[in-house]
Amino acid sequence: MKTIADIEDMSPNLLVSWFMIASYAYYRIGGTGQVMDDMTFDRLVQRLREKYDEADHPHKEHITEDHLNAGTGYDIKYPTIVKHAYASYLRELHEGG
């Protein structure tokens, strides 16, 4: 699972990616499919709010100020690549990567 230390090292674009992946995991998969705990996600949201203007990630358009203020991505329509990135990350975890 991703940690706060991982979040601290992320570029603005990686923050966008992991916001999308973690939100997808939480709101669409649920249960044991999480990629980070709540405290780590909260830090990710805080850093993304701070670095939002620096990001030029193509999925940034899916994340509104309301999402960041509420700390949630429950109503995002997740692009297919986010779903595949989530699945790839889980495979990596299970393979010990």
PyRosetta script that sets phi, psi and omega in degrees:
from pyrosetta import init, pose_from_sequence

init()
pose = pose_from_sequence("MKTIADIEDMSPNLLVSWFMIASYAYYRIGGTGQVMDDMTFDRLVQRLREKYDEADHPHKEHITEDHLNAGTGYDIKYPTIVKHAYASYLRELHEGG")
pose.set_psi(1, 151.1)
pose.set_omega(1, 177.5)
pose.set_phi(2, -71.0)
pose.set_psi(2, 147.4)
pose.set_omega(2, -177.9)
pose.set_phi(3, -118.1)
pose.set_psi(3, 170.3)
pose.set_omega(3, 176.0)
pose.set_phi(4, -60.8)
pose.set_psi(4, -37.9)
pose.set_omega(4, 177.3)
pose.set_phi(5, -60.5)
pose.set_psi(5, -39.7)
pose.set_omega(5, 176.3)
pose.set_phi(6, -61.0)
pose.set_psi(6, -43.6)
pose.set_omega(6, -178.6)
pose.set_phi(7, -62.3)
pose.set_psi(7, -41.9)
pose.set_omega(7, -178.5)
pose.set_phi(8, -61.4)
pose.set_psi(8, -29.1)
pose.set_omega(8, -178.1)
pose.set_phi(9, -89.2)
pose.set_psi(9, -4.4)
pose.set_omega(9, -174.5)
pose.set_phi(10, -79.4)
pose.set_psi(10, 140.6)
pose.set_omega(10, 172.1)
pose.set_phi(11, -72.3)
pose.set_psi(11, 164.6)
pose.set_omega(11, 177.1)
pose.set_phi(12, -54.3)
pose.set_psi(12, -40.6)
pose.set_omega(12, 180.0)
pose.set_phi(13, -67.8)
pose.set_psi(13, -36.8)
pose.set_omega(13, 175.5)
pose.set_phi(14, -67.0)
pose.set_psi(14, -34.2)
pose.set_omega(14, 176.0)
pose.set_phi(15, -60.4)
pose.set_psi(15, -41.6)
pose.set_omega(15, 177.0)
pose.set_phi(16, -61.4)
pose.set_psi(16, -49.0)
pose.set_omega(16, -179.4)
pose.set_phi(17, -56.4)
pose.set_psi(17, -48.6)
pose.set_omega(17, -176.3)
pose.set_phi(18, -73.6)
pose.set_psi(18, -26.8)
pose.set_omega(18, 172.0)
pose.set_phi(19, -62.6)
pose.set_psi(19, -45.3)
pose.set_omega(19, -179.7)
pose.set_phi(20, -64.6)
pose.set_psi(20, -47.0)
pose.set_omega(20, -178.3)
pose.set_phi(21, -64.3)
pose.set_psi(21, -46.9)
pose.set_omega(21, -178.3)
pose.set_phi(22, -66.4)
pose.set_psi(22, -38.5)
pose.set_omega(22, 177.8)
pose.set_phi(23, -65.9)
pose.set_psi(23, -44.1)
pose.set_omega(23, 176.7)
pose.set_phi(24, -57.9)
pose.set_psi(24, -47.3)
pose.set_omega(24, -179.2)
pose.set_phi(25, -59.4)
pose.set_psi(25, -44.0)
pose.set_omega(25, -175.8)
pose.set_phi(26, -73.4)
pose.set_psi(26, -48.0)
pose.set_omega(26, -171.8)
pose.set_phi(27, -89.8)
pose.set_psi(27, -23.2)
pose.set_omega(27, -178.8)
pose.set_phi(28, -108.3)
pose.set_psi(28, -31.5)
pose.set_omega(28, -178.2)
pose.set_phi(29, -98.0)
pose.set_psi(29, -52.6)
pose.set_omega(29, 177.7)
pose.set_phi(30, 69.1)
pose.set_psi(30, -170.6)
pose.set_omega(30, 176.0)
pose.set_phi(31, 55.7)
pose.set_psi(31, -128.9)
pose.set_omega(31, -176.1)
pose.set_phi(32, -86.7)
pose.set_psi(32, 7.3)
pose.set_omega(32, -176.2)
pose.set_phi(33, -87.3)
pose.set_psi(33, 16.2)
pose.set_omega(33, -176.1)
pose.set_phi(34, -72.9)
pose.set_psi(34, 152.7)
pose.set_omega(34, 179.0)
pose.set_phi(35, -109.8)
pose.set_psi(35, -9.1)
pose.set_omega(35, 176.5)
pose.set_phi(36, -161.1)
pose.set_psi(36, 157.4)
pose.set_omega(36, 178.2)
pose.set_phi(37, -80.8)
pose.set_psi(37, 171.9)
pose.set_omega(37, -174.9)
pose.set_phi(38, -61.1)
pose.set_psi(38, -40.4)
pose.set_omega(38, -178.6)
pose.set_phi(39, -65.0)
pose.set_psi(39, -38.5)
pose.set_omega(39, 178.7)
pose.set_phi(40, -67.5)
pose.set_psi(40, -42.6)
pose.set_omega(40, 177.9)
pose.set_phi(41, -62.4)
pose.set_psi(41, -41.7)
pose.set_omega(41, 177.9)
pose.set_phi(42, -59.3)
pose.set_psi(42, -39.7)
pose.set_omega(42, 177.7)
pose.set_phi(43, -68.5)
pose.set_psi(43, -38.4)
pose.set_omega(43, 176.3)
pose.set_phi(44, -58.7)
pose.set_psi(44, -46.4)
pose.set_omega(44, 179.9)
pose.set_phi(45, -61.6)
pose.set_psi(45, -44.1)
pose.set_omega(45, 179.4)
pose.set_phi(46, -60.3)
pose.set_psi(46, -47.1)
pose.set_omega(46, 179.4)
pose.set_phi(47, -65.7)
pose.set_psi(47, -38.8)
pose.set_omega(47, 179.6)
pose.set_phi(48, -65.4)
pose.set_psi(48, -38.2)
pose.set_omega(48, 175.1)
pose.set_phi(49, -59.7)
pose.set_psi(49, -42.1)
pose.set_omega(49, -179.4)
pose.set_phi(50, -68.1)
pose.set_psi(50, -34.5)
pose.set_omega(50, -172.2)
pose.set_phi(51, -108.4)
pose.set_psi(51, 4.8)
pose.set_omega(51, -173.0)
pose.set_phi(52, -53.0)
pose.set_psi(52, -45.7)
pose.set_omega(52, -177.2)
pose.set_phi(53, -66.3)
pose.set_psi(53, -20.3)
pose.set_omega(53, 179.8)
pose.set_phi(54, -85.0)
pose.set_psi(54, -16.0)
pose.set_omega(54, -177.7)
pose.set_phi(55, -79.8)
pose.set_psi(55, 141.8)
pose.set_omega(55, 173.5)
pose.set_phi(56, -129.7)
pose.set_psi(56, 28.7)
pose.set_omega(56, -179.5)
pose.set_phi(57, -67.2)
pose.set_psi(57, 140.6)
pose.set_omega(57, -179.0)
pose.set_phi(58, -63.0)
pose.set_psi(58, -21.7)
pose.set_omega(58, 179.4)
pose.set_phi(59, -91.9)
pose.set_psi(59, 0.5)
pose.set_omega(59, 178.1)
pose.set_phi(60, -56.5)
pose.set_psi(60, -33.7)
pose.set_omega(60, -178.6)
pose.set_phi(61, -62.0)
pose.set_psi(61, -19.5)
pose.set_omega(61, 179.1)
pose.set_phi(62, -80.9)
pose.set_psi(62, -15.9)
pose.set_omega(62, -174.0)
pose.set_phi(63, -106.2)
pose.set_psi(63, 114.0)
pose.set_omega(63, -179.0)
pose.set_phi(64, -96.0)
pose.set_psi(64, 167.8)
pose.set_omega(64, 174.5)
pose.set_phi(65, -59.7)
pose.set_psi(65, -36.0)
pose.set_omega(65, 177.7)
pose.set_phi(66, -61.6)
pose.set_psi(66, -40.6)
pose.set_omega(66, 177.0)
pose.set_phi(67, -59.3)
pose.set_psi(67, -46.0)
pose.set_omega(67, -177.1)
pose.set_phi(68, -70.0)
pose.set_psi(68, -38.3)
pose.set_omega(68, 178.5)
pose.set_phi(69, -66.4)
pose.set_psi(69, -35.7)
pose.set_omega(69, 179.3)
pose.set_phi(70, -86.3)
pose.set_psi(70, -14.8)
pose.set_omega(70, -178.4)
pose.set_phi(71, 68.6)
pose.set_psi(71, 38.5)
pose.set_omega(71, -175.8)
pose.set_phi(72, -148.8)
pose.set_psi(72, 151.9)
pose.set_omega(72, 173.8)
pose.set_phi(73, -128.0)
pose.set_psi(73, 34.2)
pose.set_omega(73, -172.3)
pose.set_phi(74, -62.5)
pose.set_psi(74, -28.3)
pose.set_omega(74, -174.6)
pose.set_phi(75, -106.8)
pose.set_psi(75, 13.9)
pose.set_omega(75, 179.8)
pose.set_phi(76, -74.1)
pose.set_psi(76, 140.5)
pose.set_omega(76, 170.9)
pose.set_phi(77, -91.1)
pose.set_psi(77, 104.2)
pose.set_omega(77, -171.5)
pose.set_phi(78, -77.1)
pose.set_psi(78, 125.4)
pose.set_omega(78, 175.6)
pose.set_phi(79, -62.1)
pose.set_psi(79, 152.7)
pose.set_omega(79, -179.4)
pose.set_phi(80, -54.7)
pose.set_psi(80, -37.3)
pose.set_omega(80, -178.0)
pose.set_phi(81, -63.2)
pose.set_psi(81, -30.1)
pose.set_omega(81, 176.5)
pose.set_phi(82, -66.4)
pose.set_psi(82, -42.3)
pose.set_omega(82, 178.8)
pose.set_phi(83, -62.9)
pose.set_psi(83, -41.1)
pose.set_omega(83, 178.8)
pose.set_phi(84, -69.4)
pose.set_psi(84, -37.9)
pose.set_omega(84, 177.7)
pose.set_phi(85, -62.9)
pose.set_psi(85, -40.1)
pose.set_omega(85, 176.7)
pose.set_phi(86, -61.1)
pose.set_psi(86, -49.2)
pose.set_omega(86, -179.0)
pose.set_phi(87, -62.4)
pose.set_psi(87, -39.8)
pose.set_omega(87, 178.7)
pose.set_phi(88, -63.8)
pose.set_psi(88, -42.1)
pose.set_omega(88, 178.7)
pose.set_phi(89, -62.6)
pose.set_psi(89, -42.5)
pose.set_omega(89, 178.6)
pose.set_phi(90, -63.2)
pose.set_psi(90, -41.7)
pose.set_omega(90, 176.9)
pose.set_phi(91, -59.7)
pose.set_psi(91, -43.6)
pose.set_omega(91, 179.1)
pose.set_phi(92, -60.3)
pose.set_psi(92, -42.9)
pose.set_omega(92, 178.7)
pose.set_phi(93, -62.5)
pose.set_psi(93, -44.8)
pose.set_omega(93, -177.5)
pose.set_phi(94, -69.7)
pose.set_psi(94, -26.6)
pose.set_omega(94, 179.0)
pose.set_phi(95, -87.9)
pose.set_psi(95, 0.4)
pose.set_omega(95, 177.2)
pose.set_phi(96, 83.9)
pose.set_psi(96, 19.5)
pose.set_omega(96, -177.9)
pose.set_phi(97, -82.4)
pose.dump_pdb("model.pdb")
